[in-house]
Amino acid sequence: MSNKHVGHNHNHTHGMAKQTLRLAFFLTIIILAAELVGGILANSLALLSDAGHVVTDIFALGLAWFAAVQADRPANARNTFGYHRVGILAALLNAVTLIIIAAAISWEAFQRFQHPEPVQPLIMFLSASIGIIVNLFIGFGLQKEGHNLNVRAATLHVFGDVIASVGVIVAGIIILLTGWTLADPLLSVGIAVLIALGAWSILRETTDILLEAVPRDISLAHLVTDMKHVEGVKDVHDLHVWCIASGMYALSCHTLINDLPPSGSSPILQSLTIMLSEKYHIGHATIQFECSDQQGACCETNGLYCRMEDAKEKCNGHHHAPEVLTAKHNS
């Protein structure tokens, strides 16, 4: 298959993902409106809580759509990695907001436990049913774009809301058959917990990305071992692995190899970048080749992680100037 055909197929798929996410985003707003109106008319805290959960879906879909659109914007002299982190900042703000919403729902549920209020279960059924039908339509549509990590995450949110809507209907049936109105605030607490857990997960992920922590699904010990298994690699130090945005991994390191001309080191670079891409999904790798053990001594004791201020002090201003080649891979 030619590179031209591959590129055309990727662009076509990317465009389809944006269209699907845009449609899902606006359909979810309809669900939110239906559940807000239904919750107010039915006096159902569970339905209003589910509307709060729908807000998380709107955010997830909006963020995935935003990320797909921003991915088309090229990097420039000011934003050399592009605009992907704008979505991360939005995710951080959203996570904090969702935790506040979950706390407010829990407080209102506590009030209703003390002072139960009448609920209209038939309106609950109607609003929740609209949510289930539309969300199932959205979810199955998004599954066709399952290869995209952003879309897969948004799909999980959508199917999670289907479960919450089913819970609202179950609570309505209990109220209709038994008159036990406490089922409504009880379910709302469960939905609030679901919102809080989702928000906490988003908060942890965004904080890790902003701190440029190593992605949770990557073991540095295994990564270094795999790099050393590449023929020609003697050692690895000054290693940094971080996440630019969700699913976008980057790496930089110094790699000790034999004293070779640039043409002789090219196969080593190719083997490293292929292994990093296929096994660890690292698409942006900057690898600096060195051929002197003395350069690695500028790092900390174990030689793997290097703090720039320590390296400067220990080497008396010596910077890691490559003796062979500075190689950069960006897929």
Order of alpha helices (4+ residues) and beta strands (2+ residues): alpha-alpha-alpha-alpha-alpha-alpha-alpha-beta-beta-alpha-beta-alpha-alpha-beta
